[in-house]
Amino acid sequence: MRNVSNIIWGLVLIVLGIIFGLNALELTNINIFFPGWWTLFIIIPSLVGLITESEKTWSLIGLVVGVVLLLGINDFIEFELIYKLLFPIILIILGFSLLMKDTMSKALKEKLEKASHDTKNYSATFSENRAVLVDEFKGCEIDAVFGTVELDLTNATIKKDCVIKTSAIFGSVVLKVPENVIVKTISTSFFGSTDNDHKGGEKHTLFVETFNLFGGTDIK
């Protein structure tokens, strides 16, 4: 969904550029820094997440929080009411999310349970970790905290379904996978995203479970 995300952010930047340009030419006098303008840094990423992410719970919560704060700052809603209702609303969203969590088919779940889980771990904390694998791959876990982990599997041998679990917290994970595998993602993101640009595949499946907090996972 990288293309969709790029389109949204591209349109936002174009609109901002046009407004700044028209203001500079004194053709308009649009105040970009309206009361609560900073809530857009919550609202826009949350909207992008709702469109691009398979797991939408945290994006929905972020959107609700951002919109409610914007309305409160502009006196459409009293902050006293916000304090009373915001927490119950978040609990309701989380509750519905748990009820609807079973988005994968039963067959997919069975495949995931049978897929290979390896204990090998690749991590980067305030650093970069780049690895190229050419032997048999059986799955792994990846953690990037204020850092970048790049794992190249394009020349690795994959003989059965595998699971890759990634965590990107203020960091990024880049996965390069073989063309002949199928990639299925299960993503949870808060102010982050999982971009799966891998096309096609006809053999074994890579199940990529991602968690992104102010970070991103890129699958190529």
C-alpha beads as a LAMMPS data file, in Angstrom:
LAMMPS data file: protein, C-alpha beads

220 atoms
219 bonds

1 atom types
1 bond types

-500.0 500.0 xlo xhi
-500.0 500.0 ylo yhi
-500.0 500.0 zlo zhi

Masses

1 110.0

Atoms # bond

1 1 1 0.000 0.000 0.000
2 1 1 2.986 2.251 -0.302
3 1 1 1.507 3.911 -3.426
4 1 1 -1.661 4.909 -1.572
5 1 1 0.343 6.309 1.322
6 1 1 2.598 8.257 -1.050
7 1 1 -0.418 9.664 -2.884
8 1 1 -2.029 10.904 0.340
9 1 1 1.135 12.513 1.681
10 1 1 1.914 13.926 -1.770
11 1 1 -1.498 15.599 -1.938
12 1 1 -1.053 17.019 1.568
13 1 1 2.317 18.539 0.650
14 1 1 0.960 19.924 -2.636
15 1 1 -1.966 21.593 -0.865
16 1 1 0.360 23.089 1.751
17 1 1 2.703 24.332 -0.972
18 1 1 -0.157 25.982 -2.874
19 1 1 -1.443 27.677 0.281
20 1 1 2.011 28.982 1.248
21 1 1 2.550 30.185 -2.335
22 1 1 -0.781 32.006 -2.539
23 1 1 -0.168 33.586 0.872
24 1 1 3.297 34.711 -0.231
25 1 1 1.761 36.375 -3.326
26 1 1 -0.847 37.967 -1.049
27 1 1 -3.627 36.394 -3.086
28 1 1 -4.948 34.630 -0.014
29 1 1 -4.572 34.937 3.722
30 1 1 -5.111 31.392 4.905
31 1 1 -3.870 30.745 8.413
32 1 1 -2.216 27.315 8.414
33 1 1 -1.537 27.492 12.131
34 1 1 -5.165 27.502 13.246
35 1 1 -6.034 26.515 16.822
36 1 1 -5.179 22.859 17.218
37 1 1 -3.238 22.589 13.950
38 1 1 -0.832 20.186 15.636
39 1 1 -3.611 17.575 15.917
40 1 1 -3.180 17.017 12.164
41 1 1 0.040 15.164 13.028
42 1 1 -2.266 12.648 14.747
43 1 1 -5.221 12.756 12.348
44 1 1 -3.420 12.446 8.986
45 1 1 -1.157 9.472 9.882
46 1 1 -4.190 7.763 11.420
47 1 1 -6.187 8.275 8.207
48 1 1 -3.310 6.852 6.187
49 1 1 -3.191 3.843 8.511
50 1 1 -6.932 3.240 8.136
51 1 1 -6.518 3.074 4.370
52 1 1 -3.254 1.168 4.093
53 1 1 -3.063 -1.086 7.161
54 1 1 -4.751 -4.450 7.577
55 1 1 -4.886 -3.918 11.354
56 1 1 -6.798 -0.653 11.828
57 1 1 -7.459 -0.554 15.586
58 1 1 -4.720 1.845 16.621
59 1 1 -5.249 4.010 13.555
60 1 1 -8.918 4.318 14.480
61 1 1 -8.052 5.189 18.074
62 1 1 -5.540 7.781 16.865
63 1 1 -8.132 9.293 14.538
64 1 1 -10.731 9.528 17.304
65 1 1 -8.239 11.091 19.718
66 1 1 -7.024 13.610 17.113
67 1 1 -10.505 14.661 15.991
68 1 1 -11.816 14.946 19.551
69 1 1 -8.840 17.071 20.606
70 1 1 -9.294 19.312 17.554
71 1 1 -12.980 19.798 18.353
72 1 1 -12.185 20.489 22.003
73 1 1 -9.516 23.076 21.227
74 1 1 -11.973 24.880 18.935
75 1 1 -14.710 24.826 21.614
76 1 1 -17.046 22.469 19.761
77 1 1 -16.811 20.035 22.660
78 1 1 -16.117 20.815 26.295
79 1 1 -12.891 19.299 27.551
80 1 1 -14.701 18.099 30.655
81 1 1 -16.897 15.958 28.404
82 1 1 -13.812 14.751 26.508
83 1 1 -12.204 13.585 29.742
84 1 1 -15.377 11.668 30.615
85 1 1 -15.982 9.998 27.255
86 1 1 -12.584 9.533 25.571
87 1 1 -11.459 6.608 27.714
88 1 1 -14.791 4.723 27.404
89 1 1 -14.721 5.255 23.613
90 1 1 -11.204 3.815 23.393
91 1 1 -12.292 0.827 25.478
92 1 1 -15.254 0.253 23.155
93 1 1 -13.020 0.382 20.074
94 1 1 -10.577 -2.070 21.650
95 1 1 -13.459 -4.332 22.622
96 1 1 -14.870 -4.413 19.102
97 1 1 -11.358 -4.984 17.786
98 1 1 -10.980 -8.067 19.972
99 1 1 -14.365 -9.354 18.851
100 1 1 -13.471 -8.845 15.200
101 1 1 -9.842 -9.889 15.566
102 1 1 -10.409 -13.184 13.801
103 1 1 -9.947 -11.729 10.322
104 1 1 -7.888 -14.616 8.979
105 1 1 -9.598 -17.650 7.594
106 1 1 -9.419 -20.937 9.491
107 1 1 -7.254 -22.413 6.746
108 1 1 -4.816 -19.519 6.992
109 1 1 -4.578 -19.928 10.749
110 1 1 -3.833 -23.618 10.384
111 1 1 -1.079 -22.849 7.893
112 1 1 0.367 -20.234 10.237
113 1 1 0.459 -22.713 13.103
114 1 1 2.232 -25.281 10.935
115 1 1 4.724 -22.786 9.527
116 1 1 8.316 -22.947 10.636
117 1 1 9.318 -20.761 13.610
118 1 1 13.020 -20.264 14.168
119 1 1 14.608 -18.648 17.213
120 1 1 17.149 -16.693 15.201
121 1 1 17.013 -12.992 15.939
122 1 1 18.216 -9.932 14.065
123 1 1 18.200 -6.658 15.966
124 1 1 19.431 -3.086 15.786
125 1 1 19.282 -0.490 18.533
126 1 1 20.546 2.954 17.540
127 1 1 22.424 1.171 14.764
128 1 1 22.131 -0.685 11.454
129 1 1 22.134 -4.435 10.923
130 1 1 22.303 -5.767 7.368
131 1 1 22.323 -9.511 6.716
132 1 1 22.344 -11.566 3.515
133 1 1 21.277 -15.203 3.760
134 1 1 22.168 -17.838 1.168
135 1 1 21.440 -21.033 3.108
136 1 1 18.099 -22.507 4.176
137 1 1 15.755 -20.065 5.906
138 1 1 13.311 -21.286 8.550
139 1 1 11.932 -18.040 9.970
140 1 1 13.193 -15.444 12.429
141 1 1 12.419 -12.478 14.649
142 1 1 13.548 -8.934 13.865
143 1 1 13.693 -5.974 16.257
144 1 1 14.584 -2.429 15.185
145 1 1 14.588 0.207 17.918
146 1 1 15.813 3.590 16.725
147 1 1 17.692 1.631 14.091
148 1 1 17.429 -0.280 10.824
149 1 1 17.483 -3.995 10.123
150 1 1 17.764 -5.141 6.506
151 1 1 17.427 -8.863 5.813
152 1 1 18.094 -10.075 2.267
153 1 1 16.506 -13.469 1.539
154 1 1 16.521 -13.243 -2.251
155 1 1 19.126 -16.023 -2.553
156 1 1 18.045 -18.033 0.478
157 1 1 16.463 -21.487 0.212
158 1 1 12.903 -21.689 1.518
159 1 1 11.612 -25.272 1.656
160 1 1 8.420 -24.717 3.665
161 1 1 6.151 -22.023 5.072
162 1 1 7.941 -19.692 7.490
163 1 1 7.050 -16.988 9.992
164 1 1 8.908 -13.703 10.331
165 1 1 8.020 -11.523 13.302
166 1 1 9.149 -7.904 13.125
167 1 1 9.055 -5.027 15.569
168 1 1 9.935 -1.508 14.404
169 1 1 9.895 1.083 17.181
170 1 1 11.131 4.434 15.921
171 1 1 13.024 2.308 13.430
172 1 1 12.687 0.447 10.164
173 1 1 12.765 -3.132 8.931
174 1 1 13.508 -3.976 5.296
175 1 1 12.823 -7.483 3.991
176 1 1 13.968 -8.600 0.539
177 1 1 12.278 -11.873 -0.326
178 1 1 12.544 -14.314 -3.242
179 1 1 10.194 -13.858 -6.167
180 1 1 8.770 -17.366 -5.969
181 1 1 7.349 -17.130 -2.425
182 1 1 3.950 -15.899 -1.320
183 1 1 3.936 -13.126 1.284
184 1 1 1.054 -12.644 3.724
185 1 1 1.219 -9.847 6.293
186 1 1 -0.447 -9.477 9.666
187 1 1 0.206 -5.927 10.761
188 1 1 -0.338 -3.824 13.879
189 1 1 0.779 -0.226 13.465
190 1 1 0.505 2.992 15.452
191 1 1 1.913 5.990 13.599
192 1 1 3.687 3.547 11.319
193 1 1 3.020 1.225 8.405
194 1 1 3.794 -2.034 6.682
195 1 1 4.452 -1.734 2.940
196 1 1 4.266 -4.993 1.011
197 1 1 5.562 -4.410 -2.519
198 1 1 6.187 -8.094 -3.198
199 1 1 4.306 -9.323 -6.248
200 1 1 3.062 -12.799 -7.016
201 1 1 4.676 -15.974 -5.759
202 1 1 3.539 -19.546 -6.178
203 1 1 5.445 -21.739 -3.763
204 1 1 5.874 -21.527 -0.006
205 1 1 4.383 -18.732 2.108
206 1 1 6.176 -16.219 4.286
207 1 1 3.875 -15.051 7.077
208 1 1 5.169 -11.662 8.201
209 1 1 3.753 -10.470 11.535
210 1 1 4.672 -6.840 12.037
211 1 1 4.401 -4.326 14.853
212 1 1 5.211 -0.716 13.994
213 1 1 5.313 2.134 16.498
214 1 1 6.520 5.335 14.844
215 1 1 8.337 2.980 12.487
216 1 1 7.859 0.929 9.363
217 1 1 8.328 -2.460 7.746
218 1 1 9.108 -2.597 4.035
219 1 1 8.762 -5.879 2.131
220 1 1 10.295 -6.012 -1.345

Bonds

1 1 1 2
2 1 2 3
3 1 3 4
4 1 4 5
5 1 5 6
6 1 6 7
7 1 7 8
8 1 8 9
9 1 9 10
10 1 10 11
11 1 11 12
12 1 12 13
13 1 13 14
14 1 14 15
15 1 15 16
16 1 16 17
17 1 17 18
18 1 18 19
19 1 19 20
20 1 20 21
21 1 21 22
22 1 22 23
23 1 23 24
24 1 24 25
25 1 25 26
26 1 26 27
27 1 27 28
28 1 28 29
29 1 29 30
30 1 30 31
31 1 31 32
32 1 32 33
33 1 33 34
34 1 34 35
35 1 35 36
36 1 36 37
37 1 37 38
38 1 38 39
39 1 39 40
40 1 40 41
41 1 41 42
42 1 42 43
43 1 43 44
44 1 44 45
45 1 45 46
46 1 46 47
47 1 47 48
48 1 48 49
49 1 49 50
50 1 50 51
51 1 51 52
52 1 52 53
53 1 53 54
54 1 54 55
55 1 55 56
56 1 56 57
57 1 57 58
58 1 58 59
59 1 59 60
60 1 60 61
61 1 61 62
62 1 62 63
63 1 63 64
64 1 64 65
65 1 65 66
66 1 66 67
67 1 67 68
68 1 68 69
69 1 69 70
70 1 70 71
71 1 71 72
72 1 72 73
73 1 73 74
74 1 74 75
75 1 75 76
76 1 76 77
77 1 77 78
78 1 78 79
79 1 79 80
80 1 80 81
81 1 81 82
82 1 82 83
83 1 83 84
84 1 84 85
85 1 85 86
86 1 86 87
87 1 87 88
88 1 88 89
89 1 89 90
90 1 90 91
91 1 91 92
92 1 92 93
93 1 93 94
94 1 94 95
95 1 95 96
96 1 96 97
97 1 97 98
98 1 98 99
99 1 99 100
100 1 100 101
101 1 101 102
102 1 102 103
103 1 103 104
104 1 104 105
105 1 105 106
106 1 106 107
107 1 107 108
108 1 108 109
109 1 109 110
110 1 110 111
111 1 111 112
112 1 112 113
113 1 113 114
114 1 114 115
115 1 115 116
116 1 116 117
117 1 117 118
118 1 118 119
119 1 119 120
120 1 120 121
121 1 121 122
122 1 122 123
123 1 123 124
124 1 124 125
125 1 125 126
126 1 126 127
127 1 127 128
128 1 128 129
129 1 129 130
130 1 130 131
131 1 131 132
132 1 132 133
133 1 133 134
134 1 134 135
135 1 135 136
136 1 136 137
137 1 137 138
138 1 138 139
139 1 139 140
140 1 140 141
141 1 141 142
142 1 142 143
143 1 143 144
144 1 144 145
145 1 145 146
146 1 146 147
147 1 147 148
148 1 148 149
149 1 149 150
150 1 150 151
151 1 151 152
152 1 152 153
153 1 153 154
154 1 154 155
155 1 155 156
156 1 156 157
157 1 157 158
158 1 158 159
159 1 159 160
160 1 160 161
161 1 161 162
162 1 162 163
163 1 163 164
164 1 164 165
165 1 165 166
166 1 166 167
167 1 167 168
168 1 168 169
169 1 169 170
170 1 170 171
171 1 171 172
172 1 172 173
173 1 173 174
174 1 174 175
175 1 175 176
176 1 176 177
177 1 177 178
178 1 178 179
179 1 179 180
180 1 180 181
181 1 181 182
182 1 182 183
183 1 183 184
184 1 184 185
185 1 185 186
186 1 186 187
187 1 187 188
188 1 188 189
189 1 189 190
190 1 190 191
191 1 191 192
192 1 192 193
193 1 193 194
194 1 194 195
195 1 195 196
196 1 196 197
197 1 197 198
198 1 198 199
199 1 199 200
200 1 200 201
201 1 201 202
202 1 202 203
203 1 203 204
204 1 204 205
205 1 205 206
206 1 206 207
207 1 207 208
208 1 208 209
209 1 209 210
210 1 210 211
211 1 211 212
212 1 212 213
213 1 213 214
214 1 214 215
215 1 215 216
216 1 216 217
217 1 217 218
218 1 218 219
219 1 219 220
